[in-house]
């Protein structure tokens, strides 16, 4: 859990416009990985190709961003700038979905609650409580504020499968 606290603090500093919704998304990815997104490898590749066509490359962006639990967010803007092909990313994505470890969400959400209570989050304890009151434990999208500010485009993958990308 100490690792998760460090991960959260890192993201709070890097993304000061994060909302409670975005923090819960991060925790969900940390605990559950990306398995929910791969039902068909061909479809996953097609979606990835379309997304990569629609984004701008960013050579200054960090390729792999830690989210804990053995997972990273593989930044598609950085991957495009480095010339990493969608097929290579999709292979890692599919393998990550098939073999990633899943952990419990509740203890991680409780940690987030403690951080919010101590004022160590970019959102209030009340904002987190209000979001969690509606949260069903499922997949969460980034908030509109986060999407507009940071233009996220990534795939959650196992870090150990990314050694040959950098």
PEJO-V333364 format. One record per run of one state. SS is the DSSP state (A for helix, B for strand, O for the rest). FROM is the first residue (numbers start at 1). LEN is the number of residues. If there is no record, write none. Layout:
# PEJO-V333364
ss->SS from->FROM len->LEN
ss->SS from->FROM len->LEN
This chain:
# PEJO-V333364
ss->O from->1 len->1
ss->A from->2 len->13
ss->O from->15 len->5
ss->A from->20 len->13
ss->O from->33 len->2
ss->A from->35 len->3
ss->O from->38 len->3
ss->A from->41 len->14
ss->O from->55 len->9
ss->B from->64 len->5
ss->O from->69 len->2
ss->B from->71 len->5
ss->A from->76 len->7
ss->O from->83 len->3
ss->A from->86 len->14
ss->O from->100 len->6
ss->A from->106 len->12
ss->O from->118 len->7
ss->A from->125 len->10
ss->O from->135 len->9
ss->A from->144 len->7
ss->O from->151 len->3
ss->B from->154 len->5
ss->A from->159 len->3
ss->O from->162 len->5
